[in-house]
Amino acid sequence: MEQREVTDQGNTAWTCVQAYAALGDKAASLTESGNGTVTLVCTPGGGAQTVRIEVGKDWMEKLTDEQLLAAISQTQQEQA
């Protein structure tokens, strides 16, 4: 499983990995929607709360650190 680490301006280190989908009694698989997005679970290395974000399936190659941090920040604001 691929993971990516980014650090925000507050010095919080975030580790983001693609989420797994529950398939009942079958083995779980990585999430991917029909519109080409995937769900990431981003976990902070401090006191902040884990967030789930939707990004393009090519997030490892095409999403910049700044874009990933912006998506995390936006989700945090929506959850507040």
DATAFEN-V709284 format. One record per helix or strand of 3 or more residues. SS is the DSSP state (2 for helix, 1 for strand). FROM is the first residue (numbers start at 0). TO is the last residue. Records with the same first field share a line. If there is no record, write none. Layout:
BEGIN
SS = FROM-TO ; FROM-TO
END
This chain:
BEGIN
1 = 2-6 ; 12-17 ; 36-43 ; 50-55
2 = 58-61 ; 64-78
END
